[in-house]
Amino acid sequence: MMSKTNECAERVGLRSECLSFTEVLGQSISNIAPSATPAFTIPAVFILAGNGTWLAYLFATVAVLLVGLHISYFSKRSASPGALYTYISDAAGPATGFISGSGLVLAYLLTGAAVLPCFASFTNVVLGALGAPAVPNIVFCIVGIVAAFFVVYKDVVISAKLMLICEGISLFMIIALGIIVFVKSNFTLYTHLFTLEGVSLDSIRLGLVLAFFSFVGFESATALGHEAKNPFKSIPKAILISGAFVGVLFTIFSVLEIVGFATAGSDLSQTTAPLNDLAAQNGVSLLGIFISVGALISFWSCAVACITAGARIMHSMGNQKLVPSVFGKVHDKNETPHIAIILLAALTFIIPTILLMFGIEPIMIFSYVGTVATLGFLFNYILMVVSAPIYLHKRGELKAKHVILAIVTFAILMIPFVGSVYPLPPYPFNLFPFIFLAWLVLSAVWYMVANSRRNKDEVFSDSVVPGYEKL
């Protein structure tokens, strides 16, 4: 069956079957940036969900795994650089697929733009701990994006291995701190966590929206459908394993951070560097510095993963002439979609740089830009769940259990999706749903214009998607 992929290699231009399972797994895990959540996001979720933070993350983990299961219906049967865009097109039609794909490209772009200033901020944190003077965040944004562009532009194997190594080192240090905190707490748990004292359903709902952002991008391994070895097995495994692994990690660390700060008599909601504080409270301050290094690496790896995945979706769109065909071009030597990479890397830098120039802090850029990105991911996840039964029906494989599971997953996903738009949050967050809606409308108009320009014999089908293979 893999021979068909090889036959498509010349048309696609991307390197064929060059990534091992661990490298494919590294793509999804790096896009999640798991080291960044304990260091950055959990305190923000705690502000909303309080002692229910662990429950918000547990609920989000279940939702992510259910979405991953629906994605696996496709990824076990087809492989393409188009990722969810190709899957949704296959089930719900090219128009819906293009709108979802443009939303996904936006989500990857804005996630990269959200984490780049965080990389710069944590770099300054490390320099401060070493007694060095602060450097303007824009300088480190330049360093980060140049390095990210180089590895993504140069070789997908280099970027995949580098992301995996970076996240592995970072997670090792964070887990080591977690063990220390657990031992220092005399193996006791903060009982209010499980009685959910002071926690309401509304607070968990609000916390769930932000907790869900910790997971977005877990599906990005699907963009490596042409470059992965044995994609029908490695990609669905990578998606489910990455979601389960980080879900357990986030849930455990939400408990450990609450317990650690409660034991020390501190307030988790008031810290901007929880892991550094936990390290200092437990007599391992030096480990806190290393963890900050791990966090900045994690943010950088996330930017690399976002550019990698987004560029491959644009590559597929370019080959179908739904966006300028130049984006479908592949570098002769590097075998990477270099034009799409250049555009996404440039925008990943420009967006946060403009916001920094207006005096907006990195944490607020993360919140603002990340909120719109989350809407893009949730929109695609919902469409995936709706598309899965349609896809299975077309193949004659639909069963009652698939329909029931889709209904349950759809209902669960609507909680963070609706919770992010209703009731409308305060300014400027109340603008973000309308910004995302405007993007979808523009995408629909773009599709109608682009599609009308294509020849009638180029109507979307499986055969027109370079590198697309069905089992």
C-alpha positions in Angstrom: 0.0 0.0 0.0 2.9 2.4 0.7 3.9 2.2 -2.9 1.2 4.7 -3.8 2.8 7.1 -1.5 6.1 6.6 -3.2 4.4 7.1 -6.6 3.1 10.5 -5.3 6.5 11.6 -4.0 7.6 13.3 -7.1 4.4 15.3 -7.3 4.4 16.3 -3.6 8.0 17.1 -3.4 8.1 16.5 0.3 10.5 13.9 1.6 8.7 10.5 1.7 8.6 8.2 4.7 11.5 9.8 6.5 10.1 10.3 10.0 10.0 7.5 12.7 7.1 7.1 15.1 9.0 8.9 17.9 9.6 11.9 15.6 6.0 12.0 14.6 5.1 11.9 18.2 7.5 14.7 18.8 5.6 16.9 16.4 2.3 16.6 18.3 3.9 16.9 21.8 5.9 19.9 20.8 2.9 21.6 19.3 1.2 21.2 22.7 4.3 22.6 24.5 3.6 20.6 27.6 6.5 22.1 29.6 4.9 25.6 29.2 1.5 24.7 30.8 2.8 23.9 34.3 5.1 26.9 34.1 2.5 29.3 32.7 -1.1 28.2 32.2 -2.1 26.3 35.3 -2.0 29.4 37.5 -4.3 31.2 35.0 -6.7 28.3 35.1 -6.6 28.3 38.9 -7.7 31.9 39.0 -10.9 30.8 37.2 -11.5 27.2 38.5 -9.8 27.3 41.9 -9.6 23.9 43.5 -11.4 22.5 40.5 -8.4 23.1 38.3 -7.5 19.5 38.3 -11.0 18.6 37.3 -11.0 21.1 34.4 -7.8 19.4 33.1 -9.2 15.9 33.6 -12.4 16.9 31.7 -10.3 18.5 28.9 -8.2 15.3 28.7 -11.3 13.2 28.1 -12.5 15.6 25.5 -9.1 15.6 23.7 -9.0 11.8 23.7 -12.5 11.6 22.2 -11.5 14.0 19.5 -8.3 12.0 18.9 -10.4 8.9 18.5 -12.5 10.6 15.8 -9.3 11.8 14.0 -8.0 8.3 14.1 -11.0 7.1 12.0 -9.4 9.2 9.2 -5.7 8.8 10.0 -6.0 5.0 10.0 -7.4 5.1 6.5 -5.8 8.0 4.7 -2.6 10.0 4.8 -1.9 13.5 3.4 0.1 16.7 4.2 -3.3 18.4 4.4 -4.1 17.1 7.9 -7.6 17.8 9.2 -8.3 20.0 6.1 -8.1 17.0 3.9 -10.1 14.8 6.2 -13.0 17.2 6.5 -12.9 17.9 2.8 -13.2 14.2 2.2 -16.3 13.9 4.3 -18.1 17.2 4.2 -17.0 18.5 0.8 -14.3 20.9 -0.5 -16.0 24.1 0.6 -16.3 23.1 4.2 -12.9 21.6 4.0 -11.3 24.8 2.8 -13.0 26.9 5.4 -11.9 24.5 8.2 -8.4 24.4 6.7 -8.0 28.2 6.6 -9.2 28.3 10.2 -6.6 25.7 11.1 -3.8 27.6 9.4 -4.9 30.7 11.3 -4.9 28.6 14.5 -1.3 27.3 14.0 -0.1 30.8 12.9 -1.6 32.5 16.0 -0.4 29.8 18.4 3.1 30.4 17.1 2.6 34.1 17.5 1.3 33.6 21.0 4.3 31.6 22.2 7.1 33.5 20.6 7.0 36.5 23.0 6.7 34.0 25.9 10.0 32.4 24.6 11.5 35.9 24.8 10.1 36.6 28.2 11.4 33.4 29.8 14.8 34.0 28.2 14.9 37.3 30.2 13.8 35.4 33.3 16.8 33.1 32.9 19.1 36.0 32.3 17.7 37.8 35.4 18.3 34.7 37.5 21.9 34.7 36.3 22.4 38.4 37.1 22.4 39.6 33.5 20.6 42.7 32.4 17.2 42.5 30.7 17.1 42.6 26.9 14.1 44.0 24.9 11.8 41.1 24.1 11.7 41.9 20.4 15.4 41.0 20.3 14.8 37.5 21.5 11.7 37.3 19.2 14.1 37.8 16.3 16.5 35.2 17.7 13.7 32.7 18.2 12.0 33.1 14.8 15.3 33.0 12.9 16.3 29.7 14.7 12.8 28.3 14.1 12.7 29.2 10.5 16.1 27.7 9.9 15.2 24.2 11.3 11.8 24.1 9.6 13.2 25.4 6.3 16.2 23.1 6.3 15.0 19.6 7.1 11.8 18.1 8.6 13.9 15.4 10.2 16.1 17.9 11.9 13.2 19.9 13.3 11.3 16.8 14.4 14.3 15.4 16.3 15.2 18.7 17.8 11.7 19.3 19.1 11.6 15.9 20.6 14.9 16.3 22.4 14.0 19.8 23.7 10.7 18.7 25.1 12.2 15.5 26.6 14.9 17.5 28.5 12.3 20.0 29.7 9.8 17.5 30.8 12.4 15.5 32.7 13.3 18.5 34.8 9.6 19.4 35.5 8.8 15.8 36.5 11.8 15.8 38.8 10.5 18.9 40.5 7.0 17.2 40.8 8.5 14.3 42.6 10.4 16.6 45.0 7.2 18.5 45.8 5.3 15.3 46.4 7.9 13.9 48.7 8.3 17.2 50.6 4.6 17.4 51.2 4.9 14.1 53.1 2.8 12.3 50.5 -0.3 14.2 51.7 -3.0 15.7 49.5 -4.8 18.9 50.0 -8.3 17.6 50.9 -10.1 20.6 49.6 -9.1 19.6 46.1 -11.4 16.6 46.2 -14.2 18.1 48.2 -14.1 20.9 45.6 -14.6 23.5 48.3 -15.5 26.9 46.8 -15.9 25.4 43.3 -18.9 25.9 41.1 -19.9 24.4 37.8 -19.5 27.9 36.3 -16.0 28.2 37.6 -15.0 24.8 36.1 -16.6 25.8 32.8 -14.6 29.0 32.7 -11.4 27.2 33.6 -12.1 24.5 31.0 -11.9 27.0 28.2 -8.4 28.0 29.1 -7.4 24.4 30.1 -8.4 23.3 26.6 -5.9 25.7 25.1 -3.1 23.7 26.8 -3.9 20.8 24.5 -4.4 22.5 21.1 -2.2 21.3 18.4 -2.1 17.7 19.6 -3.4 16.6 16.2 -0.6 18.3 14.3 1.1 15.0 13.5 -1.6 14.5 10.8 0.2 17.1 8.7 3.1 14.6 8.4 1.0 12.1 6.5 3.4 12.0 3.6 6.7 12.2 5.6 5.9 9.7 8.3 6.9 6.1 8.1 3.9 3.8 8.2 1.5 6.7 8.6 -1.7 4.6 9.1 -0.3 3.3 12.4 2.2 6.0 13.6 0.0 9.0 13.2 -3.1 7.8 15.1 -0.9 6.4 17.8 1.0 9.7 18.1 -2.2 11.7 18.4 -3.8 9.5 21.1 -0.5 9.0 23.1 0.3 12.7 23.1 -3.2 13.6 24.3 -3.2 11.0 27.0 0.4 11.7 28.2 0.1 15.5 28.5 -3.4 15.2 29.9 -2.1 13.0 32.8 0.8 15.4 33.2 -1.4 18.5 33.4 -3.8 17.0 35.8 -1.1 15.8 38.2 0.7 19.1 38.1 -2.4 21.1 38.7 -2.7 19.0 41.9 1.0 19.4 42.8 1.0 23.1 42.3 -2.1 23.7 44.4 -0.8 21.4 47.1 2.7 22.9 47.0 1.5 26.5 47.3 -1.0 25.6 50.0 1.6 23.8 52.0 3.9 26.9 51.8 1.0 29.2 52.6 1.3 30.9 49.3 -1.3 31.9 46.7 -1.0 30.1 43.3 -3.1 32.8 41.6 -0.5 35.5 42.5 2.5 33.9 40.9 3.9 34.4 37.5 6.6 31.7 37.8 5.0 28.8 39.8 7.7 26.2 39.1 10.4 28.6 40.1 8.6 29.4 43.3 8.0 25.7 44.0 11.7 25.0 43.4 12.7 27.8 45.8 10.1 26.7 48.5 11.5 23.1 48.3 15.2 24.1 48.5 16.1 23.4 44.9 16.2 27.0 43.4 18.8 26.0 40.8 16.3 23.5 39.4 13.9 26.4 39.0 16.4 28.1 36.7 16.8 25.0 34.6 13.0 24.6 34.4 12.7 28.2 33.1 15.2 27.2 30.4 13.0 24.2 29.7 9.9 26.4 29.4 11.5 28.8 27.0 12.7 25.8 24.9 9.1 24.4 25.0 7.7 27.7 23.8 10.2 27.8 21.0 9.5 24.2 20.0 5.8 25.0 19.8 6.6 27.8 17.3 8.6 25.3 15.3 5.8 22.8 15.3 3.2 25.4 14.4 5.1 26.6 11.3 5.8 22.9 10.3 2.1 21.9 10.4 0.7 25.2 9.0 3.1 25.2 6.0 2.1 21.7 5.0 -1.6 22.6 5.0 -0.8 25.6 2.8 1.3 23.3 0.6 -1.8 21.1 0.0 -4.0 24.1 -0.7 -1.4 25.5 -3.1 -1.3 22.2 -5.0 -5.1 22.4 -5.4 -4.9 26.0 -6.5 -7.1 27.2 -3.7 -4.4 29.5 -2.6 -1.6 30.9 -4.9 0.1 27.8 -6.4 3.5 29.2 -5.2 2.7 27.9 -1.7 2.6 24.4 -3.2 6.2 24.6 -4.2 8.9 22.5 -2.4 12.6 23.3 -2.1 14.6 21.2 -4.5 17.2 20.2 -2.0 15.6 20.5 1.4 12.2 19.0 0.3 10.3 21.4 2.5 7.4 23.8 1.5 9.8 26.7 1.8 7.5 29.5 0.4 4.7 28.7 2.9 7.3 28.4 5.7 8.7 31.9 4.8 5.2 33.5 5.0 4.2 31.8 8.2 7.5 32.5 9.9 7.3 36.1 8.9 3.8 36.5 10.2 4.6 34.6 13.4 7.2 37.3 14.1 5.3 40.3 12.8 2.1 39.8 14.8 3.6 39.7 18.4 6.2 42.3 17.4 3.5 44.9 16.6 1.8 44.1 19.9 5.0 44.4 21.8 5.7 47.8 20.2 2.3 48.9 21.6 3.5 48.0 25.1 1.4 44.9 25.5 3.1 42.4 27.8 3.9 38.8 26.6 1.4 37.2 29.0 -1.3 39.3 27.5 -0.2 38.6 24.0 -0.4 35.0 24.9 -4.0 35.4 26.2 -5.2 37.6 23.3 -3.7 35.8 20.4 -4.1 32.4 22.0 -7.9 32.9 22.5 -8.4 33.4 18.7 -6.2 30.4 18.0 -8.3 28.3 20.4 -11.4 29.1 18.5 -9.7 27.9 15.3 -8.8 24.6 16.9 -12.2 24.0 18.5 -13.9 24.8 15.3 -11.9 22.2 13.5 -12.3 19.6 16.2 -16.1 20.1 16.1 -16.1 19.7 12.3 -14.0 16.6 12.7 -16.5 15.0 15.0 -19.4 15.9 12.7 -17.4 14.6 9.7 -16.3 11.3 11.1 -19.8 9.6 10.9 -20.2 11.0 7.4 -16.8 9.6 6.3 -17.5 6.2 7.8 -21.0 6.1 6.2 -19.4 6.8 2.8 -17.1 3.8 3.3 -20.0 1.6 4.5 -18.4 1.3 7.9 -20.7 3.4 10.1 -22.1 1.7 13.2 -24.4 2.9 15.9 -21.5 3.2 18.4 -19.9 5.8 16.0 -23.0 8.0 16.0 -23.4 7.8 19.8 -19.8 8.6 20.4 -19.9 11.5 18.0 -23.0 13.0 19.7 -21.3 12.7 23.1 -18.1 14.2 21.9 -19.9 17.1 20.1 -21.8 17.9 23.4 -18.6 17.9 25.4 -16.8 20.2 22.8 -19.6 22.6 22.8 -18.9 23.4 26.5 -15.5 25.1 25.9 -16.6 26.5 22.5 -19.8 28.1 23.8 -18.1 29.0 27.0 -15.5 31.1 25.0 -18.2 33.1 23.3 -21.2 33.2 25.7 -21.7 35.1 27.7 -19.4 37.5 25.9 -16.2 38.1 28.0 -15.0 41.7 28.8 -13.1 43.8 26.3 -11.0 43.0 24.3 -11.9 39.3 24.6 -15.4 40.1 23.4 -14.0 41.1 20.0 -12.2 37.8 19.3 -15.2 35.6 18.4 -16.2 38.2 15.8 -12.6 38.4 14.5 -12.6 34.6 14.0 -16.1 34.7 12.4 -14.9 37.4 10.0 -12.0 35.2 9.1 -14.3 32.3 8.3 -16.5 34.5 6.1 -13.5 35.8 4.2 -12.4 32.2 3.8 -15.7 31.3 2.3 -15.6 34.2 -0.1 -12.0 33.3 -1.1 -13.0 29.7 -1.8 -15.9 30.7 -4.1 -13.6 33.0 -6.1 -10.7 30.6 -6.2 -12.8 27.6 -7.1 -14.5 29.5 -9.9 -11.1 30.1 -11.5 -10.1 26.5 -11.6 -10.8 24.4 -14.7 -13.8 22.1 -14.5 -11.6 19.1 -14.6 -9.8 20.2 -11.4 -12.8 19.8 -9.1 -11.7 18.5 -5.8 -11.2 14.7 -5.5 -8.9 12.3 -3.8 -6.7 12.1 -7.0 -6.0 15.8 -7.0 -4.5 15.9 -3.5 -0.8 15.3 -4.0 0.5 12.6 -1.6 -3.0 11.7 -0.6 -3.4 8.0 0.1 -6.4 5.9 1.1 -6.4 2.5 2.7 
